[in-house]
Amino acid sequence: SSVELTQHFIRRIEKLDAKLNSLITINSDLALQRAAEADRQLAKGEANPLCGVPYIHKDIFCTQGIRTSCASRMLHDFIAP
């Protein structure tokens, strides 16, 4: 399921990212909520081909309500409206 796949990658991030330091903001709760919604859409047959596939995007794209710093000290606390 999408939830299981998302949980797998969250565990990998928790295990490896302290050493890799590749992610600035991690929102596991939102990822799991969206995965559950994807599973519901898949069950209803209303999903597009990539529905439920977890992905990460760079910290240069504004996402409503999520801190977007662009790895810049000047934008350290910027939260996209």
Backbone as JSON, one array per atom type, in Angstrom:
{
  "sequence": "SSVELTQHFIRRIEKLDAKLNSLITINSDLALQRAAEADRQLAKGEANPLCGVPYIHKDIFCTQGIRTSCASRMLHDFIAP",
  "N": [[0.84, -1.19, 0.0], [0.27, 2.35, -0.31], [0.66, 3.67, 2.11], [2.28, 1.84, 3.52], [4.57, 1.85, 1.89], [5.34, 4.52, 2.14], [5.85, 4.62, 4.91], [8.06, 2.9, 4.97], [10.02, 4.44, 3.61], [10.15, 6.64, 5.31], [11.24, 5.47, 7.59], [13.77, 4.81, 6.52], [14.78, 7.37, 6.02], [14.88, 8.33, 8.66], [16.83, 6.62, 9.64], [19.12, 7.14, 8.04], [19.45, 9.89, 7.42], [20.59, 11.57, 9.36], [23.31, 11.18, 9.11], [23.69, 11.68, 6.37], [22.55, 14.17, 5.97], [20.71, 15.27, 4.13], [18.15, 16.25, 3.91], [16.11, 19.04, 4.7], [13.62, 19.81, 5.82], [11.3, 17.64, 7.2], [8.23, 16.16, 6.92], [6.6, 13.95, 8.19], [4.05, 13.25, 9.16], [2.23, 14.56, 7.42], [2.97, 13.32, 5.03], [2.16, 10.69, 5.52], [-0.59, 11.07, 5.83], [-1.3, 11.89, 3.26], [-0.57, 9.6, 1.87], [-2.42, 7.77, 2.87], [-4.76, 8.87, 1.82], [-4.2, 8.5, -0.88], [-4.27, 5.7, -0.98], [-7.01, 5.34, -0.52], [-8.05, 6.51, -2.85], [-6.94, 4.81, -4.77], [-8.25, 2.42, -4.09], [-10.82, 3.03, -4.85], [-10.54, 3.19, -7.53], [-9.94, 5.61, -8.66], [-7.51, 6.76, -9.16], [-4.53, 8.33, -10.48], [-1.76, 7.26, -12.62], [0.65, 7.6, -11.07], [-0.17, 7.89, -8.51], [0.15, 7.68, -5.04], [2.84, 7.11, -4.99], [5.61, 7.82, -3.16], [7.54, 10.83, -2.91], [10.29, 13.16, -2.88], [10.88, 16.6, -2.79], [13.06, 19.3, -3.67], [14.22, 21.81, -1.37], [13.6, 24.26, -2.5], [11.25, 24.86, -3.54], [8.24, 26.41, -2.9], [5.91, 25.33, -0.53], [2.74, 25.29, 0.67], [2.4, 26.27, 4.01], [4.69, 24.96, 4.85], [8.04, 25.07, 5.94], [10.34, 26.76, 3.93], [13.44, 27.12, 3.07], [15.44, 27.28, 1.17], [17.98, 26.53, 1.73], [19.18, 28.73, 2.84], [20.42, 31.12, 5.11], [19.15, 33.53, 5.37], [16.52, 32.97, 4.71], [15.78, 31.19, 6.63], [13.6, 30.81, 8.49], [11.37, 31.03, 6.89], [8.06, 30.48, 5.99], [6.01, 29.17, 3.63], [3.22, 30.92, 2.29]],
  "CA": [[0.0, 0.0, 0.0], [1.0, 3.63, -0.29], [1.05, 3.95, 3.49], [3.42, 0.98, 3.83], [5.72, 2.34, 1.14], [5.74, 5.78, 2.77], [6.47, 4.26, 6.19], [9.38, 2.35, 4.67], [10.96, 5.51, 3.31], [10.32, 7.45, 6.52], [12.23, 4.75, 8.41], [15.08, 4.98, 5.88], [15.2, 8.75, 6.29], [15.24, 8.4, 10.08], [18.06, 5.86, 9.84], [20.27, 7.6, 7.27], [19.62, 11.31, 7.14], [21.48, 12.24, 10.32], [24.65, 11.11, 8.53], [23.7, 12.27, 5.03], [22.12, 15.57, 6.06], [20.2, 15.6, 2.79], [16.82, 16.84, 3.98], [16.01, 20.17, 5.62], [12.34, 19.7, 6.51], [10.65, 16.35, 7.02], [6.88, 16.21, 7.43], [6.14, 12.56, 8.11], [2.6, 13.17, 9.37], [1.55, 14.94, 6.18], [3.25, 12.27, 4.04], [1.31, 9.53, 5.83], [-1.97, 11.46, 5.53], [-1.46, 11.86, 1.8], [-0.49, 8.2, 1.45], [-3.71, 7.16, 3.19], [-5.7, 9.38, 0.82], [-3.87, 7.81, -2.13], [-4.8, 4.34, -0.87], [-8.46, 5.42, -0.71], [-8.29, 6.76, -4.27], [-6.61, 3.57, -5.48], [-9.3, 1.44, -3.81], [-12.02, 3.44, -5.6], [-10.23, 3.21, -8.95], [-9.92, 7.02, -9.07], [-6.13, 7.25, -9.05], [-3.71, 8.45, -11.68], [-0.7, 6.23, -12.61], [1.68, 7.79, -10.04], [-0.82, 8.1, -7.22], [0.67, 6.86, -3.95], [4.3, 6.96, -5.05], [6.22, 8.9, -2.38], [8.66, 11.55, -3.54], [10.86, 14.28, -2.14], [11.32, 17.67, -3.68], [14.08, 20.17, -3.09], [13.78, 22.91, -0.5], [13.57, 25.52, -3.25], [9.87, 24.99, -3.99], [7.33, 26.79, -1.82], [4.8, 24.44, -0.26], [1.92, 26.0, 1.64], [2.5, 25.87, 5.4], [5.93, 24.23, 5.12], [9.24, 25.91, 5.9], [11.09, 26.7, 2.68], [14.6, 27.97, 3.35], [16.4, 27.28, 0.05], [19.28, 26.36, 2.39], [19.71, 30.08, 3.05], [20.22, 31.66, 6.45], [18.2, 34.64, 5.27], [15.17, 32.41, 4.63], [15.75, 30.07, 7.57], [12.29, 30.62, 9.11], [10.3, 31.37, 5.96], [7.01, 29.48, 5.77], [5.25, 29.57, 2.44], [1.8, 31.22, 2.57]],
  "C": [[0.88, 1.25, 0.0], [1.49, 3.97, 1.11], [2.28, 3.12, 3.86], [4.69, 1.46, 3.13], [6.25, 3.64, 1.76], [6.41, 5.52, 4.12], [7.87, 3.71, 5.99], [10.39, 3.47, 4.44], [11.16, 6.45, 4.49], [11.34, 6.79, 7.44], [13.64, 4.89, 7.84], [15.63, 6.38, 6.13], [15.66, 8.87, 7.73], [16.57, 7.71, 10.34], [19.28, 6.55, 9.22], [20.5, 9.11, 7.22], [20.48, 12.05, 8.15], [22.92, 12.25, 9.79], [24.72, 11.84, 7.19], [23.38, 13.76, 5.03], [21.58, 16.07, 4.71], [18.85, 16.29, 2.79], [16.78, 17.95, 5.03], [14.75, 20.05, 6.46], [11.72, 18.36, 6.17], [9.27, 16.43, 7.67], [6.24, 14.83, 7.28], [4.64, 12.44, 8.26], [1.83, 13.49, 8.09], [1.77, 13.87, 5.1], [2.35, 11.07, 4.27], [-0.16, 9.84, 5.56], [-2.23, 11.37, 4.02], [-1.38, 10.43, 1.25], [-1.81, 7.49, 1.72], [-4.78, 7.61, 2.19], [-5.45, 8.69, -0.53], [-4.41, 6.39, -2.11], [-6.32, 4.33, -1.06], [-8.8, 5.63, -2.19], [-8.02, 5.5, -5.1], [-7.72, 2.53, -5.31], [-10.57, 1.75, -4.61], [-11.79, 3.42, -7.11], [-10.18, 4.62, -9.52], [-8.51, 7.6, -9.13], [-5.45, 7.37, -10.41], [-2.53, 7.46, -11.57], [0.35, 6.39, -11.51], [1.1, 8.02, -8.65], [-0.24, 7.14, -6.18], [2.15, 6.62, -3.98], [4.93, 8.11, -4.27], [7.39, 9.55, -3.13], [9.11, 12.68, -2.62], [11.18, 15.36, -3.15], [12.22, 18.63, -2.92], [13.45, 21.3, -2.28], [13.87, 24.26, -1.22], [12.16, 25.78, -3.79], [8.98, 25.32, -2.81], [6.18, 25.79, -1.75], [4.01, 25.05, 0.88], [2.06, 25.4, 3.04], [3.78, 25.15, 5.79], [7.11, 25.2, 5.01], [9.99, 25.67, 4.59], [12.27, 27.65, 2.8], [15.55, 28.13, 2.17], [17.83, 27.14, 0.56], [19.97, 27.69, 2.64], [19.44, 30.53, 4.48], [19.18, 32.77, 6.44], [16.75, 34.13, 5.26], [14.93, 31.29, 5.64], [14.36, 29.78, 8.13], [11.12, 30.93, 8.19], [9.34, 30.2, 5.8], [6.14, 29.98, 4.64], [3.79, 29.81, 2.79], [0.87, 30.28, 1.8]]
}
